[in-house]
């Protein structure tokens, strides 16, 4: 499965991937997460550790970009998280969103998937969607080609073109911020891009956009030391309030993710009690959610590590304990 640290759905997808590894390990199924080379290795390590403190799966770091080129680009796939299933013969038999693996994997295992009408129809639909998205995908290839050779000015020009031509695509905004702040460390231009992203999210008032903007503004993704905290805080307050208004419409797991994300803002703004309260609410939501045991356990461990950092002490919930990273 191809993932990214800046993708809001990739953390939960990674947790689900770990659950699938546990479920099918006895029959030789192996799952692998692939993170592309345009993200810093230390950033990837921290992100994976946060979501999977007791990881049981392999995470590959695509240093050269070859995996992206030969898997994502070659399959006309440009969105993450994205799953690829390879059968015993070494053939790719499924490409699609990870949430479909629960349905697809058992059929791949028993040999009924590959020749089925369902598989053929799924692939036809995927290719048809890729053809509809061809102009957008061509722009993504330009961006990827430029980032592969670290031609950041060309990449930024293509990204800015994408923001104008495809205003409904969150990823162009995320990529804009990622390159300016995460790669180039151009904090002045990065701040302008981040403000634009946040204001666009506020105008749209969509939970996906608001959450993605909040993650870029306060999440544990970038080094924010070069950004103006006094100006970040009002944006964070506005995003947080809007996210909380929309939260009752979401399912339990999405609400838990939202609470964790806005907790980052409250913690950095100095309201540690509110941050702790939000993480505790997220824990309760996950605990009450209908999830496979392994997936629920990973979520709980992930949230408990955040709670331990916020409280500065060991914390326990339901027999699971976590301590701050700097505490033995």
N, C-alpha and C positions, 0 to 999 in steps of 0.2 A: 504494500500500500504506500502510495506517495503522499507525504504530509508536509506541512510547513508550520513553523512556530507562530506565524502571524495569522493563521487560519483559525477562526473561532470554533469551527466544528472539528478540528483535527485532534484536539486533546481528548474529547470523548470518544472519537473514532479510534484513537490509539488504545484507550482503555478497553474498548470492545475487541480490538485485535488481540490484546493479551488474553481476554476471556476465550476467544476462539482457539488460541494456542493451547490453553489449558484443556478445553473441551475435546480437542482432536489430537492431542499429543500422542496418545496410545496407538494410533494408526498411522503415524509417520507424517502427519500434516505439519508443515513448518511455515510460520508467518514472519514476514520481514517488513519493517518500516523503512522507507527511503526518504531522506531529507536532502534537498538540493544544495549545491555548493555556494549559492549566493547568501547563505546564512552562516554566521560565525559558529565554529565548532563548539566553543564554550557556551554560547547561547543555546545551541541545540542540546548539549549535555544537561544544562540547568533546566530546560523546558521538559525534557524527557524524564529527568529525575523527579520533577514536581508532579508530573502526571502518573508516572510509574515508579515510585520509590523502590519497589521490589520487582523490577522488570524481569519478565520471563521470555522476552522476545528479542530478536536481533534488530538493531537499528543501524542501517547503512548510511554513510555520509558520502554523497555523490560529489567528490572533490572536483572532477573534471567536467561534469555536466553531461557525460556520455549517457548515463542512465536516462536522464530527461530526454535527450535527443532520440535515443533508440526505443524508448518505451512511450513516454508522454507525447512527444512530437509525432513520432511515427504512427501513433494510433489516433491522431487528431484530438488528443485529450489535453486540456489546459486548465482543468479545475482540480483543486484538492479539497478534501481527501479523495483519492481515487484508488480503487482496488483493481488488481490484476490477479486472475486465478490461472495457474499453470497446472495442467493435469500430469498424470504419470508418464505420458509420452513426450512431455516437454512442450506441449502446445498451449498457447494462450486460449482459454475457452470462455473467459468472461472478463469484460472491462466495464466497470461501473461504480456507482456509489457503494461504500462499505456496508450500509444498512441492508443491502440486498443479499449479503453473504449468508445470512441465516437461512435464506430460502435456496440459494444457489449451491452452496458447498455440499450439503447432503446429496444432491443430485449429481454433482461432479464425482463424489466419492463412490456412489453406487453405479456410475457409468451411464446414467440416463440423461444427463444434461446435454452433452456435446452434440448429439444428433437430434435433439428435440426441437419441435416447432417453437417452443418457448425461447430457447437459446437463439435460434435464427431470427426470430422477431425482435428480441432484445437488441441484437447486434444491428439489425436494419434500422431500428429506431435510433440507436446511438449514432450511427453514421449519418443518418438523415439530419439529426440535430446538429452534428458537426458541420454539415454542409450549409445549414442555415446560418451557423455562426462563423462561416468561413472568413468574412472580412475581419471580424474580431480576432479570430485565431491567427490570421496572417500578421496582424499587429503584434500579437503575443510572441510570434516567432521572431519578429524584428527585435523586440525587447530582449528576448532570450539570447539571440545572436550577439547583441551588443553587450549584454552582461557577461557572456562567456569570454569575451576578450577585454572585459573591464573598460569598455568605451561608455563611460557613465553619461556623458553629455548626449550621445545618440540615444541611449536607453531612456533618459529623462525626457527627451523631445518626443519619443514615441509614446511614453506613458502619458504625457500631457495631452497628446493627440487623442489617446484613448479616453481620457477623462471627458473630453469635449464630445467625441463621436459616440461613446457608449456610456451615457450618464447613469445608467442603472447598474453598472458593474462596480461593486465595492472594491474589487481586487486592484483596479488601477490606482485608486486612492491609497490603498495599503502599500502597494509597490512603490508609489511615489515617496511615501514617508520612509519606507524601509531602506531605499537606496540613499536618500538624502541624510537621514539620521543614523541608520544602522551601518551603512557602508562608507559613505563619503564623510560622515561627521560634519556636514555643512549645517550647523545648527540654526543659522539665520534662515536659510531657504527651507530647511526642514520644518521649522516652526511655522512658517507661512503655509506650507503644504498641510501640516497637521491642523492648523486653525481652519483651513478651507474644508478639510475632511469633516471636522467636528461640526462646523456650521451647516454643511450639506446634510449631515445626519440629523441635525436638529430640525432643519426645514422639512425633511422627509418624514420625521417622527415615526420611523420604522424600527422595530426592536432589533433587527439584524444590523442595520446601519448604526444605531445608537450604541449597541454593544461593541461592534467592531471599532468604532471611533474611540470609545472609552478604553478599550484594550490597548489601542495605539497611544492614547494620551497618558494612561496611568498604569497599564499592565506591566508585569515584569519582563518586558521584551527588550527595551532599549536602556541605554545610559542617558538619563534625563538631566544630568547635572548642568548641561549647557543651555537648558531651556528656562524661560522665565516662570518660576513657580507662581509668582503673584498673578500672572496672566493665565496660567494653566488652571488654577483653582476655580475661578468663576465658570470656565467652560466645563470643568468636571462636575461642578454643582448642578449646572443646567442639564447635562447629560444624565447624571445620576437621578435627578428628580423625574425626568421623562421616562427613564428605564423603569423606575419603581411604579409609575402610573400604569405602564403597559404590562408589568409582571403578572397581575392576576389573570391575564388572558393566556399565559403560557403554561405548558405542562410542568410537572415538578422538577424534572432534570434541567429544563431550560431556565426555570426560576432560580435553581441552585447556581447555575453558571452565571446568571445575571447578578445574583447577590455577591458571589465571589469577586466578580469584576468590579462592581462599584465599591466593594470593601477596599480595594487597592487605593481608590481615591480618598476614602475617609481616613485610611491609615496614614497616607502621606500628608493629608491636610491637618493631621494632629488629633482627629477625633477617633482615638484608638478604641474607645468603648463601643462606638457605633460599628467600627470595622469588625470587632470581635463578635458583636451581636449578629451581624450579617453572615459571618462564617458559621456561627452556631445555627442560624436559621437554615443555611444551605445544608448543613449536616443532617438536620431533622428532615428536610425534604428528600434528600438522597436515601436516608434510612427508611422512609416510608414509601419510596418509589418501587414500582414493580420492575426489578432488574435481576439478571442472573447474579448469583452470589459472588462470583469472582469480580464481575464488573462493579458491583456495589462496594465490595471490599476495597478495590483500587481507588474508587471515588472517595471513600471515607478516609483512606490513608492520605490521599492527596490533600483533602481539605483539612485534616488534622495537622499536617505539616505546616500549612499556612497559619492555622490557629495557634500552633506552638510558637511560631515566629512572632506573631502579633502579641501574644501574652508573655513571651520571654521565659516560658517554663514548659515542663512536660504536661501534656494534656491527654486525656483518655476519653473514649466514647465507645460504648458497646464492646468493651474488651480489647479495643485497639488503642494503642498509645503512640505518641510521637513527641519528639523533643526538638528544640531549636537546633539548627545545623551546627552552631558553635558550642553546643553542649554535649558532652559525652554521654 
